[in-house]
Amino acid sequence: MLRRFGSARAALDVLPRLARRGERAKTVTAVTRAEGEAELAAPNRAGARLVCWGEPGYPSALAAIDDAPPILTVLGEAELLQRSMIAVVGARNASANGRRLARDLAAELGLGGLVVISGLARGIDAAAHLGALETGSIAVVAGGVDVVYPAENRGLYEALVRQGAVVAELPLGTEPQARHFPRRNRLISGMALGVVVVEAAARSGSLITARFALEQGREVFAVPGSPLDPRSRGCNDLLRNGATLTENAADVLSQLAPQLRSTEPLRRVPSVAIPAVPHAPAPAAVEPARDETELELILERLGPTPVAVDELVRQCQMSAAAVATLLLELELAGRVERHPGNLVSSR
């Protein structure tokens, strides 16, 4: 809405008109100023801070993806979000060798100037965080930043809060649920220049992260393993499909060298200005699209199975901006649901 209408105030002004186009209009309302201030105060009490899309502290790589979250909650060293990152992920039931390799690899990548990002899960994730604690590590969690999951990693969580950072897109106090983890995985890949998979079964969350990385234009690295070990099947499949074979940090750093040398930030610069003054005059709100034929054209091509927004643009022969506006209206009306990877489906 910021992209479409130019400012927060203009977006709020047009919200009721967009919402009236659907049956669920009564559920779409702006929060009061008091509610907003209360939500801002909660992270402060927990020692965390909010970082919003479009602000200087927002991770530049994450800002470049289509479904970047509007708000991140950060507990710990928020400055780490401004550095180049590499994700190291893998199996929860990792082998001893896999854990050792992940820890050593993360330590070497940290010495190479990269912040190591992972998901705070047991196994490979925990080993990667431990290896990079001294040089900088970030945990992206599937609940609130104040919720420790799994409980066995409380010590690691506390170390990350002191020496690294814990990041979440969901509000404080949110308990992790199964549906939250794919959303979390897209943030891990979105914040990083690339994803290193150390061990992964044929069907695992680590492969979901690798798939997101490919969709986001990131590099994918995989550590080969024995075909007799089910925990290596996912990595070997990634290698078979073009991932970079990885045995040490040099394999990763050499592949990423052009990006690390580049002076151009990996950022899709927001085309809007977020005013710092709460009551600053706002530009006139842009009228939403009114062509019911175009709305029906979009709805006709939507179903319960998610479809890429780019595919809608191609099939409807409309501009990307027009499709984005129509989808926004349908989403506010409760008729469209968004999914990771810039996919949408009907409700």
KOLTI-385594 format. One line per 2 residues: number of its first residue (from 1); their letters; for each residue y, x, z of N, C-alpha, C. Coordinates in pm, whole numbers, always signed. Layout:
N
NUM	A	Y,X,Z,Y,X,Z,Y,X,Z ~ ...
***
This chain:
347
1	ML	-120,+83,+0,+0,+0,+0,+125,+86,+0 ~ +118,+202,+67,+233,+293,+62,+256,+342,-80
3	RR	+146,+377,-148,+159,+421,-288,+219,+310,-374 ~ +174,+189,-351,+211,+78,-440,+354,+30,-415
5	FG	+395,+23,-287,+521,-42,-256,+631,+52,-209 ~ +602,+181,-193,+707,+280,-175,+746,+313,-35
7	SA	+723,+224,+62,+754,+255,+202,+674,+163,+291 ~ +662,+201,+417,+588,+119,+512,+654,-18,+530
9	RA	+786,-19,+539,+856,-146,+560,+835,-240,+440 ~ +846,-186,+319,+827,-270,+200,+685,-324,+194
11	AL	+586,-241,+235,+447,-286,+235,+427,-399,+335 ~ +485,-386,+453,+473,-492,+553,+542,-620,+508
13	DV	+656,-606,+439,+728,-724,+392,+646,-803,+290 ~ +571,-732,+206,+497,-801,+100,+359,-847,+147
15	LP	+314,-800,+264,+180,-832,+313,+152,-982,+319 ~ +241,-1065,+375,+210,-1209,+381,+190,-1271,+243
17	RL	+270,-1227,+146,+256,-1284,+11,+121,-1246,-51 ~ +77,-1121,-27,-53,-1080,-79,-165,-1157,-9
19	AR	-150,-1172,+122,-256,-1237,+200,-273,-1384,+164 ~ -164,-1451,+126,-171,-1595,+95,-256,-1624,-28
21	RG	-291,-1520,-103,-369,-1543,-225,-517,-1568,-194 ~ -559,-1555,-69,-700,-1572,-37,-724,-1670,+75
23	ER	-851,-1703,+94,-888,-1801,+196,-871,-1746,+336 ~ -872,-1613,+352,-867,-1555,+485,-728,-1510,+521
25	AK	-628,-1576,+465,-489,-1532,+483,-449,-1526,+629 ~ -499,-1619,+710,-455,-1625,+849,-499,-1504,+930
27	TV	-599,-1430,+880,-649,-1314,+955,-573,-1187,+921 ~ -486,-1190,+821,-415,-1070,+778,-273,-1075,+829
29	TA	-248,-1005,+938,-114,-1000,+996,-83,-859,+1041 ~ +45,-826,+1041,+87,-695,+1092,+87,-697,+1244
31	VT	+54,-584,+1305,+58,-576,+1451,+203,-576,+1497 ~ +223,-613,+1622,+357,-609,+1678,+396,-466,+1711
33	RA	+523,-444,+1731,+569,-311,+1769,+504,-268,+1901 ~ +492,-361,+1997,+431,-328,+2126,+286,-284,+2109
35	EG	+213,-355,+2022,+73,-317,+1997,+65,-180,+1932 ~ +156,-152,+1840,+158,-21,+1776,+186,+91,+1875
37	EA	+283,+67,+1963,+317,+168,+2063,+201,+190,+2160 ~ +127,+84,+2193,+12,+98,+2282,-97,+181,+2215
39	EL	-117,+160,+2084,-218,+237,+2013,-178,+384,+2003 ~ -50,+410,+1990,-2,+549,+1988,-18,+615,+2125
41	AA	-1,+538,+2231,-7,+594,+2366,-149,+631,+2406 ~ -250,+559,+2356,-388,+584,+2397,-435,+726,+2366
43	PN	-415,+779,+2244,-454,+918,+2219,-379,+1017,+2307 ~ -252,+990,+2334,-175,+1080,+2420,-238,+1091,+2558
45	RA	-284,+978,+2610,-348,+980,+2742,-478,+1059,+2739 ~ -546,+1057,+2625,-674,+1129,+2613,-655,+1275,+2572
47	GA	-529,+1317,+2554,-503,+1455,+2512,-521,+1476,+2363 ~ -530,+1366,+2286,-548,+1375,+2141,-418,+1341,+2070
49	RL	-419,+1351,+1939,-302,+1313,+1860,-348,+1244,+1732 ~ -260,+1162,+1678,-287,+1096,+1550,-220,+1174,+1438
51	VC	-293,+1192,+1330,-238,+1256,+1210,-253,+1157,+1096 ~ -142,+1119,+1035,-143,+1015,+932,-137,+1075,+792
53	WG	-199,+1003,+700,-193,+1041,+558,-47,+1051,+515 ~ -14,+1159,+444,+123,+1180,+399,+202,+1270,+491
55	EP	+151,+1296,+613,+220,+1387,+705,+177,+1531,+679 ~ +263,+1628,+715,+230,+1769,+690,+101,+1815,+757
57	GY	+64,+1757,+872,-55,+1802,+943,-186,+1746,+890 ~ -179,+1657,+791,-301,+1597,+736,-373,+1699,+649
59	PS	-508,+1711,+658,-580,+1811,+578,-556,+1792,+428 ~ -510,+1897,+363,-471,+1885,+222,-589,+1851,+132
61	AL	-707,+1908,+160,-823,+1877,+76,-864,+1731,+91 ~ -858,+1679,+212,-895,+1540,+235,-796,+1445,+169
63	AA	-668,+1481,+167,-567,+1397,+103,-593,+1380,-46 ~ -673,+1469,-105,-698,+1464,-249,-807,+1367,-289
65	ID	-885,+1313,-192,-993,+1222,-231,-940,+1079,-239 ~ -1012,+995,-313,-963,+859,-339,-961,+772,-215
67	DA	-1060,+789,-125,-1069,+700,-9,-1040,+775,+120 ~ -937,+860,+116,-896,+932,+236,-854,+833,+345
69	PP	-895,+854,+469,-857,+760,+575,-707,+769,+603 ~ -642,+657,+632,-498,+660,+658,-461,+732,+787
71	IL	-553,+732,+885,-523,+793,+1015,-644,+872,+1063 ~ -619,+991,+1116,-721,+1071,+1184,-679,+1089,+1329
73	TV	-776,+1085,+1418,-752,+1122,+1558,-808,+1262,+1578 ~ -729,+1351,+1635,-767,+1491,+1650,-760,+1529,+1797
75	LG	-868,+1584,+1847,-874,+1635,+1984,-899,+1785,+1976 ~ -809,+1866,+2031,-824,+2010,+2023,-713,+2073,+1941
77	EA	-748,+2179,+1867,-650,+2256,+1790,-627,+2191,+1654 ~ -528,+2105,+1645,-500,+2035,+1519,-458,+2131,+1408
79	EL	-409,+2249,+1443,-365,+2346,+1343,-481,+2391,+1253 ~ -605,+2380,+1303,-721,+2421,+1223,-734,+2336,+1097
81	LQ	-682,+2214,+1099,-694,+2125,+984,-614,+2175,+864 ~ -525,+2271,+886,-444,+2322,+777,-507,+2443,+708
83	RS	-618,+2491,+760,-685,+2608,+702,-794,+2567,+604 ~ -837,+2661,+521,-947,+2635,+428,-1077,+2619,+505
85	MI	-1156,+2519,+467,-1277,+2486,+541,-1401,+2491,+452 ~ -1513,+2515,+517,-1643,+2507,+452,-1735,+2426,+542
87	AV	-1811,+2334,+486,-1903,+2253,+565,-2041,+2318,+566 ~ -2104,+2320,+683,-2242,+2367,+696,-2319,+2254,+764
89	VG	-2417,+2197,+694,-2491,+2081,+745,-2639,+2102,+722 ~ -2720,+2018,+788,-2864,+2028,+769,-2941,+1939,+862
91	AR	-3070,+1966,+873,-3163,+1879,+945,-3137,+1880,+1095 ~ -3160,+1764,+1157,-3153,+1755,+1302,-3275,+1822,+1366
93	NA	-3393,+1802,+1306,-3516,+1865,+1357,-3537,+2000,+1289 ~ -3434,+2083,+1292,-3436,+2210,+1218,-3534,+2309,+1278
95	SA	-3584,+2396,+1193,-3672,+2503,+1238,-3592,+2610,+1311 ~ -3660,+2696,+1384,-3594,+2806,+1454,-3524,+2898,+1356
97	NG	-3590,+2926,+1244,-3528,+3013,+1143,-3406,+2947,+1080 ~ -3415,+2815,+1057,-3302,+2744,+1000,-3182,+2746,+1092
99	RR	-3204,+2727,+1221,-3095,+2732,+1318,-3031,+2870,+1323 ~ -3116,+2972,+1324,-3062,+3109,+1330,-2981,+3140,+1205
101	LA	-3033,+3099,+1088,-2960,+3126,+965,-2827,+3051,+963 ~ -2828,+2925,+1007,-2704,+2846,+1008,-2600,+2909,+1100
103	RD	-2644,+2956,+1216,-2551,+3018,+1311,-2493,+3148,+1254 ~ -2582,+3232,+1197,-2535,+3359,+1140,-2444,+3335,+1020
105	LA	-2482,+3240,+936,-2403,+3208,+818,-2265,+3159,+856 ~ -2258,+3071,+956,-2130,+3017,+1001,-2042,+3128,+1058
107	AE	-2102,+3218,+1134,-2025,+3329,+1192,-1966,+3417,+1082 ~ -2045,+3446,+980,-1997,+3531,+870,-1890,+3460,+788
109	LG	-1908,+3329,+766,-1807,+3253,+691,-1676,+3248,+769 ~ -1686,+3238,+902,-1567,+3240,+985,-1494,+3372,+975
111	LG	-1570,+3482,+976,-1508,+3614,+961,-1448,+3630,+822 ~ -1500,+3553,+726,-1446,+3556,+591,-1320,+3472,+575
113	GL	-1274,+3409,+683,-1148,+3336,+679,-1159,+3186,+667 ~ -1281,+3132,+673,-1300,+2988,+658,-1325,+2922,+794
115	VV	-1272,+2803,+811,-1306,+2721,+927,-1434,+2645,+893 ~ -1531,+2648,+983,-1660,+2582,+959,-1654,+2440,+1015
117	IS	-1689,+2345,+931,-1685,+2203,+969,-1826,+2146,+961 ~ -1862,+2063,+1058,-1993,+2000,+1058,-1984,+1871,+1139
119	GL	-2102,+1811,+1170,-2103,+1677,+1226,-2145,+1665,+1370 ~ -2159,+1777,+1445,-2193,+1777,+1586,-2332,+1720,+1615
121	AR	-2416,+1707,+1513,-2552,+1659,+1536,-2636,+1773,+1593 ~ -2751,+1741,+1647,-2841,+1845,+1693,-2895,+1921,+1573
123	GI	-2954,+2036,+1595,-3014,+2112,+1486,-2914,+2201,+1414 ~ -2909,+2190,+1282,-2827,+2278,+1199,-2679,+2263,+1231
125	DA	-2631,+2139,+1249,-2489,+2118,+1277,-2448,+2193,+1403 ~ -2525,+2177,+1510,-2491,+2242,+1637,-2492,+2394,+1622
127	AA	-2592,+2446,+1549,-2600,+2591,+1530,-2478,+2642,+1452 ~ -2434,+2568,+1352,-2317,+2609,+1274,-2191,+2611,+1360
129	HL	-2173,+2508,+1443,-2057,+2506,+1533,-2059,+2625,+1627 ~ -2174,+2655,+1683,-2185,+2767,+1777,-2151,+2899,+1710
131	GA	-2198,+2916,+1587,-2172,+3040,+1516,-2026,+3064,+1486 ~ -1950,+2956,+1469,-1810,+2968,+1426,-1710,+2941,+1538
133	LE	-1756,+2926,+1663,-1664,+2893,+1771,-1550,+2994,+1783 ~ -1582,+3121,+1769,-1481,+3225,+1789,-1376,+3228,+1677
135	TG	-1414,+3186,+1558,-1323,+3195,+1443,-1262,+3061,+1404 ~ -1319,+2951,+1455,-1264,+2819,+1425,-1368,+2725,+1369
137	SI	-1392,+2615,+1440,-1489,+2516,+1395,-1437,+2377,+1426 ~ -1468,+2282,+1339,-1425,+2143,+1353,-1547,+2053,+1346
139	AV	-1558,+1961,+1443,-1663,+1859,+1441,-1603,+1727,+1397 ~ -1661,+1665,+1295,-1621,+1531,+1254,-1726,+1435,+1308
141	VA	-1683,+1340,+1389,-1779,+1253,+1459,-1775,+1112,+1403 ~ -1884,+1038,+1427,-1899,+904,+1369,-1845,+795,+1460
143	GG	-1802,+830,+1582,-1739,+733,+1672,-1598,+777,+1704 ~ -1551,+743,+1824,-1421,+792,+1867,-1429,+937,+1912
145	VD	-1316,+1007,+1910,-1319,+1149,+1947,-1351,+1168,+2095 ~ -1340,+1062,+2173,-1368,+1073,+2317,-1511,+1035,+2352
147	VV	-1593,+1004,+2251,-1733,+965,+2274,-1823,+1081,+2232 ~ -1902,+1133,+2326,-1990,+1247,+2298,-2124,+1193,+2247
149	YP	-2159,+1234,+2125,-2288,+1193,+2068,-2339,+1304,+1977 ~ -2465,+1350,+1999,-2557,+1308,+2105,-2517,+1367,+2240
151	AE	-2564,+1305,+2347,-2524,+1347,+2481,-2565,+1491,+2511 ~ -2674,+1537,+2449,-2722,+1673,+2474,-2623,+1780,+2427
153	NR	-2529,+1740,+2340,-2431,+1836,+2288,-2298,+1831,+2364 ~ -2299,+1779,+2486,-2174,+1769,+2562,-2110,+1906,+2583
155	GL	-2191,+2005,+2616,-2137,+2139,+2637,-2070,+2192,+2512 ~ -2133,+2173,+2397,-2076,+2216,+2270,-1949,+2137,+2239
157	YE	-1952,+2007,+2266,-1833,+1922,+2245,-1715,+1976,+2326 ~ -1738,+2006,+2453,-1630,+2056,+2538,-1578,+2191,+2490
159	AL	-1669,+2275,+2440,-1626,+2404,+2385,-1541,+2385,+2260 ~ -1577,+2288,+2177,-1499,+2261,+2056,-1360,+2207,+2091
161	VR	-1352,+2123,+2194,-1222,+2071,+2236,-1132,+2185,+2283 ~ -1191,+2285,+2350,-1113,+2399,+2401,-1078,+2498,+2291
163	QG	-1175,+2528,+2202,-1158,+2638,+2107,-1146,+2593,+1962 ~ -1187,+2471,+1933,-1182,+2421,+1796,-1117,+2285,+1791
165	AV	-1182,+2190,+1725,-1125,+2055,+1715,-1237,+1954,+1693 ~ -1212,+1832,+1740,-1299,+1717,+1713,-1214,+1613,+1641
167	VA	-1266,+1560,+1530,-1189,+1470,+1443,-1267,+1342,+1420 ~ -1196,+1229,+1417,-1258,+1100,+1386,-1158,+1012,+1314
169	EL	-1210,+918,+1233,-1122,+818,+1171,-1127,+687,+1246 ~ -1225,+671,+1335,-1238,+546,+1411,-1164,+557,+1544
171	PL	-1124,+445,+1603,-1041,+448,+1724,-1113,+507,+1845 ~ -1036,+546,+1943,-1092,+593,+2069,-1187,+488,+2127
173	GT	-1294,+537,+2188,-1388,+447,+2253,-1493,+388,+2162 ~ -1485,+412,+2030,-1584,+355,+1937,-1718,+426,+1952
175	EP	-1823,+349,+1978,-1958,+406,+1987,-2015,+423,+1847 ~ -2077,+538,+1818,-2135,+559,+1684,-2244,+457,+1653
177	QA	-2242,+408,+1530,-2346,+318,+1481,-2396,+373,+1348 ~ -2513,+329,+1306,-2576,+383,+1186,-2483,+375,+1065
179	RH	-2410,+264,+1052,-2324,+247,+934,-2203,+339,+935 ~ -2172,+400,+1051,-2057,+490,+1058,-2086,+629,+1001
181	FP	-2214,+669,+997,-2244,+807,+963,-2217,+842,+816 ~ -2249,+754,+718,-2209,+788,+581,-2058,+803,+565
183	RR	-1980,+719,+636,-1834,+733,+631,-1793,+868,+687 ~ -1858,+908,+799,-1830,+1038,+858,-1863,+1151,+760
185	NR	-1975,+1137,+689,-2018,+1242,+597,-1918,+1265,+484 ~ -1854,+1158,+436,-1757,+1175,+328,-1635,+1253,+377
187	LI	-1604,+1244,+506,-1493,+1322,+561,-1530,+1469,+571 ~ -1654,+1497,+610,-1698,+1637,+619,-1684,+1705,+484
189	SG	-1734,+1642,+379,-1724,+1702,+246,-1580,+1699,+195 ~ -1507,+1592,+226,-1371,+1579,+177,-1275,+1681,+233
191	MA	-1298,+1725,+357,-1210,+1823,+419,-1242,+1965,+375 ~ -1359,+1986,+316,-1407,+2121,+286,-1391,+2157,+138
193	LG	-1389,+2287,+112,-1393,+2336,-27,-1533,+2326,-84 ~ -1632,+2327,+4,-1770,+2318,-40,-1861,+2283,+77
195	VV	-1986,+2246,+44,-2084,+2208,+145,-2207,+2296,+131 ~ -2247,+2359,+243,-2369,+2440,+246,-2476,+2360,+318
197	VV	-2588,+2334,+251,-2700,+2262,+312,-2809,+2365,+345 ~ -2844,+2375,+472,-2941,+2477,+516,-3082,+2423,+513
199	EA	-3108,+2311,+575,-3238,+2245,+568,-3213,+2095,+555 ~ -3292,+2028,+472,-3274,+1883,+455,-3401,+1824,+396
201	AA	-3447,+1716,+454,-3560,+1644,+398,-3517,+1572,+270 ~ -3615,+1517,+200,-3586,+1452,+72,-3490,+1335,+89
203	RS	-3496,+1266,+200,-3403,+1157,+230,-3334,+1190,+361 ~ -3213,+1235,+354,-3144,+1276,+477,-2994,+1259,+463
205	GS	-2926,+1254,+578,-2781,+1244,+577,-2713,+1363,+514 ~ -2778,+1480,+522,-2719,+1600,+462,-2708,+1586,+310
207	LI	-2805,+1519,+249,-2799,+1498,+105,-2692,+1396,+69 ~ -2665,+1301,+161,-2553,+1209,+139,-2423,+1287,+137
209	TA	-2409,+1382,+230,-2289,+1467,+232,-2278,+1547,+102 ~ -2390,+1601,+54,-2389,+1678,-71,-2349,+1589,-188
211	RF	-2397,+1464,-189,-2361,+1372,-297,-2212,+1342,-296 ~ -2157,+1319,-175,-2013,+1298,-164,-1938,+1421,-215
213	AL	-1987,+1538,-182,-1922,+1662,-226,-1914,+1668,-378 ~ -2021,+1632,-444,-2021,+1632,-591,-1921,+1531,-645
215	EQ	-1918,+1411,-586,-1824,+1308,-631,-1680,+1351,-610 ~ -1656,+1431,-507,-1521,+1475,-473,-1482,+1605,-544
217	GR	-1571,+1659,-626,-1542,+1781,-699,-1553,+1907,-615 ~ -1634,+1903,-510,-1654,+2020,-424,-1776,+2100,-470
219	EV	-1782,+2225,-424,-1898,+2308,-452,-2012,+2269,-359 ~ -2135,+2277,-409,-2252,+2250,-328,-2340,+2373,-327
221	FA	-2377,+2418,-205,-2460,+2535,-186,-2587,+2492,-112 ~ -2699,+2555,-142,-2824,+2519,-76,-2905,+2645,-47
223	VP	-2966,+2646,+71,-3053,+2756,+112,-3195,+2721,+72 ~ -3262,+2804,-7,-3399,+2770,-50,-3496,+2780,+66
225	GS	-3608,+2707,+55,-3709,+2710,+159,-3847,+2694,+101 ~ -3945,+2705,+187,-4085,+2694,+144,-4116,+2553,+97
227	PL	-4186,+2540,-15,-4226,+2406,-61,-4325,+2339,+33 ~ -4383,+2416,+126,-4476,+2359,+222,-4404,+2293,+340
229	DP	-4275,+2318,+353,-4197,+2262,+465,-4117,+2142,+416 ~ -4144,+2021,+467,-4068,+1902,+422,-3918,+1916,+444
231	RS	-3877,+1998,+541,-3734,+2016,+569,-3663,+2096,+461 ~ -3739,+2154,+369,-3679,+2231,+260,-3673,+2153,+129
233	RG	-3738,+2037,+126,-3749,+1964,+0,-3612,+1923,-54 ~ -3522,+1878,+34,-3390,+1837,-12,-3311,+1953,-69
235	CN	-3315,+2068,-1,-3243,+2186,-52,-3299,+2232,-185 ~ -3431,+2235,-196,-3492,+2278,-322,-3458,+2183,-436
237	DL	-3448,+2054,-406,-3407,+1957,-509,-3261,+1982,-551 ~ -3175,+2013,-454,-3036,+2044,-487,-3028,+2166,-578
239	LR	-3108,+2268,-549,-3110,+2389,-632,-3160,+2357,-773 ~ -3260,+2270,-779,-3315,+2230,-910,-3210,+2159,-994
241	NG	-3113,+2096,-926,-3010,+2019,-997,-2876,+2091,-1004 ~ -2876,+2222,-980,-2756,+2300,-1008,-2677,+2351,-891
243	AT	-2722,+2327,-767,-2651,+2382,-652,-2660,+2534,-653 ~ -2564,+2600,-588,-2562,+2746,-583,-2661,+2796,-478
245	LT	-2753,+2881,-522,-2852,+2936,-430,-2780,+3024,-327 ~ -2809,+3001,-200,-2734,+3067,-93,-2829,+3133,+6
247	EN	-2812,+3264,+23,-2890,+3339,+121,-2802,+3399,+229 ~ -2672,+3416,+198,-2580,+3475,+295,-2438,+3428,+264
249	AA	-2345,+3468,+349,-2206,+3423,+333,-2143,+3474,+204 ~ -2187,+3590,+158,-2129,+3647,+36,-2152,+3555,-84
251	DV	-2267,+3485,-86,-2294,+3392,-196,-2192,+3279,-198 ~ -2148,+3237,-81,-2050,+3129,-71,-1910,+3180,-102
253	LS	-1873,+3291,-38,-1737,+3343,-52,-1708,+3385,-195 ~ -1806,+3441,-264,-1783,+3484,-403,-1761,+3363,-494
255	QL	-1833,+3253,-467,-1818,+3133,-548,-1683,+3066,-524 ~ -1635,+3073,-399,-1509,+3007,-363,-1388,+3097,-383
257	AP	-1410,+3223,-421,-1300,+3320,-430,-1181,+3269,-512 ~ -1202,+3207,-630,-1086,+3159,-707,-1002,+3057,-630
259	QL	-1067,+2968,-555,-992,+2868,-477,-921,+2931,-359 ~ -985,+3030,-297,-924,+3094,-181,-805,+3180,-223
261	RS	-810,+3233,-346,-697,+3315,-396,-583,+3229,-446 ~ -617,+3106,-488,-516,+3020,-551,-402,+2989,-454
263	TE	-283,+2990,-505,-167,+2952,-423,-137,+2804,-434 ~ -208,+2734,-525,-187,+2591,-542,-270,+2516,-440
265	PL	-210,+2433,-356,-288,+2358,-257,-372,+2250,-323 ~ -492,+2228,-268,-579,+2122,-318,-532,+1991,-260
267	RR	-425,+1936,-318,-365,+1814,-262,-313,+1724,-373 ~ -343,+1599,-361,-277,+1500,-444,-156,+1455,-364
269	VP	-40,+1506,-397,+79,+1485,-315,+113,+1337,-312 ~ +129,+1281,-193,+168,+1140,-184,+297,+1113,-260
271	SV	+299,+1005,-334,+416,+974,-416,+514,+886,-341 ~ +498,+878,-209,+586,+794,-130,+648,+877,-18
273	AI	+760,+831,+30,+823,+894,+145,+804,+802,+264 ~ +754,+858,+375,+736,+779,+496,+857,+801,+583
275	PA	+944,+703,+599,+1069,+724,+671,+1045,+755,+817 ~ +1123,+850,+870,+1111,+889,+1010,+1187,+793,+1100
277	VP	+1292,+730,+1047,+1374,+639,+1127,+1311,+501,+1122 ~ +1271,+442,+1239,+1197,+316,+1238,+1267,+202,+1167
279	HA	+1402,+195,+1177,+1472,+80,+1120,+1557,+120,+999 ~ +1515,+226,+929,+1589,+267,+810,+1579,+160,+702
281	PA	+1684,+141,+622,+1678,+42,+514,+1565,+75,+419 ~ +1498,-24,+372,+1384,-4,+283,+1416,-57,+146
283	PA	+1351,+3,+42,+1370,-50,-92,+1311,-190,-104 ~ +1357,-262,-202,+1307,-398,-222,+1158,-394,-251
285	AV	+1085,-487,-192,+941,-491,-212,+908,-527,-356 ~ +803,-462,-408,+760,-490,-544,+674,-615,-543
287	EP	+698,-705,-634,+621,-828,-639,+477,-797,-677 ~ +382,-859,-610,+242,-839,-647,+212,-900,-782
289	AR	+102,-854,-841,+61,-908,-971,+27,-1055,-956 ~ +66,-1135,-1055,+47,-1280,-1044,-46,-1336,-1149
291	DE	-99,-1251,-1232,-179,-1299,-1344,-319,-1335,-1295 ~ -344,-1467,-1284,-475,-1512,-1235,-586,-1473,-1331
293	TE	-554,-1463,-1459,-656,-1422,-1556,-707,-1283,-1526 ~ -616,-1192,-1491,-657,-1056,-1458,-740,-1053,-1330
295	LE	-701,-1135,-1232,-781,-1143,-1110,-923,-1190,-1140 ~ -935,-1293,-1222,-1067,-1345,-1256,-1147,-1242,-1334
297	LI	-1077,-1163,-1417,-1144,-1058,-1494,-1209,-956,-1400 ~ -1136,-922,-1294,-1190,-827,-1196,-1307,-890,-1122
299	LE	-1288,-1013,-1072,-1392,-1080,-994,-1520,-1101,-1074 ~ -1504,-1127,-1204,-1619,-1150,-1290,-1711,-1030,-1296
301	RL	-1651,-911,-1284,-1728,-787,-1295,-1774,-733,-1160 ~ -1742,-803,-1053,-1783,-760,-920,-1904,-839,-873
303	GP	-1988,-773,-798,-2103,-838,-737,-2135,-769,-606 ~ -2247,-802,-544,-2282,-739,-416,-2314,-591,-427
305	TP	-2351,-544,-548,-2377,-401,-566,-2247,-328,-594 ~ -2213,-224,-515,-2086,-153,-535,-2075,-93,-675
307	VA	-1953,-98,-729,-1924,-42,-861,-1801,+48,-849 ~ -1795,+152,-930,-1683,+246,-926,-1556,+178,-978
309	VD	-1445,+207,-911,-1317,+154,-955,-1286,+200,-1097 ~ -1319,+325,-1128,-1295,+377,-1263,-1370,+295,-1368
311	EL	-1488,+247,-1332,-1566,+165,-1425,-1496,+31,-1448 ~ -1436,-25,-1345,-1359,-149,-1361,-1240,-127,-1453
313	VR	-1172,-14,-1436,-1058,+18,-1521,-1102,+23,-1667 ~ -1217,+88,-1691,-1267,+103,-1829,-1307,-32,-1888
315	QC	-1384,-111,-1813,-1435,-236,-1867,-1327,-343,-1881 ~ -1232,-346,-1789,-1127,-449,-1795,-1013,-409,-1888
317	QM	-1015,-283,-1933,-911,-233,-2023,-771,-258,-1966 ~ -758,-223,-1839,-629,-234,-1770,-593,-98,-1714
319	SA	-468,-81,-1679,-426,+46,-1621,-485,+62,-1482 ~ -500,+188,-1438,-554,+214,-1305,-463,+155,-1198
321	AA	-332,+160,-1221,-237,+105,-1123,-253,-46,-1111 ~ -273,-115,-1224,-289,-261,-1221,-418,-300,-1150
323	VA	-527,-228,-1178,-654,-257,-1112,-642,-231,-962 ~ -575,-122,-925,-557,-90,-783,-481,-201,-711
325	TL	-377,-254,-774,-298,-361,-713,-380,-488,-699 ~ -455,-523,-803,-537,-643,-797,-646,-631,-691
327	LL	-708,-514,-681,-810,-493,-579,-751,-501,-439 ~ -628,-451,-425,-560,-459,-297,-540,-605,-256
329	EL	-497,-687,-350,-477,-830,-321,-610,-896,-284 ~ -715,-864,-359,-845,-924,-332,-903,-877,-199
331	EL	-876,-751,-165,-924,-698,-37,-853,-767,+79 ~ -722,-783,+67,-647,-851,+172,-689,-997,+184
333	AG	-733,-1054,+73,-779,-1192,+73,-921,-1206,+125 ~ -986,-1093,+156,-1122,-1098,+207,-1227,-1122,+101
335	RV	-1195,-1096,-24,-1290,-1124,-132,-1353,-997,-189 ~ -1303,-882,-146,-1353,-754,-195,-1376,-661,-77
337	ER	-1482,-582,-85,-1512,-484,+19,-1514,-345,-43 ~ -1452,-249,+24,-1450,-111,-25,-1563,-31,+39
339	HP	-1613,+70,-38,-1720,+157,+8,-1682,+301,-19 ~ -1743,+397,+55,-1715,+539,+27,-1742,+575,-119
341	GN	-1668,+673,-168,-1686,+715,-306,-1605,+634,-405 ~ -1500,+564,-357,-1415,+482,-443,-1494,+373,-514
343	LV	-1585,+308,-437,-1664,+197,-488,-1618,+68,-424 ~ -1635,-42,-497,-1598,-174,-442,-1708,-275,-478
345	SS	-1715,-381,-397,-1810,-489,-425,-1746,-620,-380 ~ -1802,-730,-425,-1755,-861,-379,-1815,-890,-242
347	R	-1744,-972,-165,-1796,-1013,-34,-1883,-1136,-46
***
